[in-house]
Amino acid sequence: MTSSPAPQPAPVVVPQFFVRQRVTMMVNRYEVLAANPDGSAGRLLALAEQKRMKLREEVVFFADAGKSRRAFSFKARQRLDVGAEHDVLDEHGQPIGYFRKAFGASLLRSTWHLSAPGVEAVGRERNPFIAVLRRVWNFIPFLDAVPVPFLFHFDFTDSRSGAPVMSSQKRIGLRDHYTVTVPDPNLDFRVAAAMAVALDALQSR
């Protein structure tokens, strides 16, 4: 019997990929898929799982659907809180990036700080009107438990030059589905994928 090839390491540079969420009883599962040249979804790059009810946030990404090898992860430095700092770690637990939500700036428009070797970026909701509308929605009685029906997108730009670093665009569908574009070749795929999943997994905090 021919054995299956071992899962390959996570790519370092991926200009575009997709993130799809699948909700299960105990975990939120995210599939990170390559983007084919024709715009369709390609092979699985990583599978992420967010376990619920943990005091310290951790999301682990695996290299294959069978979860035979841990590829990378992100983990909060503090117990759950709206301004928690998160480290992105490689498969050996070594830091390769960092992100945090800017709590004050996020009161009206969600804002994140992203850092990695060669990259210092700030990410904000693209549409400030939708940002305010989402917040109003959450204060309306009986609607706060209903999923927000508005599409929202994030753009990350270089803190010094303003050049585009990464964008995450939510797509219409029954499940959360995002197209992530990374024009900055300095941004490691693992850090970009961690940030993209965090934008969904941690956004409501």
Protein Blocks (a to p, Z undefined) as FASTA:
>chain_A
ZZddddddddfbdfbdcddddddfkbccdddddddfkopacddfbdcdddehiabdcddd
dfbfnlpacfbdcddfbdcdfkbccddddfkopafbdcdddfklmmmoccdddddehiac
ddddfblmlmmmmmmmmmpghklmpccfbdcddddddfklopafbdcdddddfbdcdddd
dfblklcfklmmmmmmmmmmmmmZZ
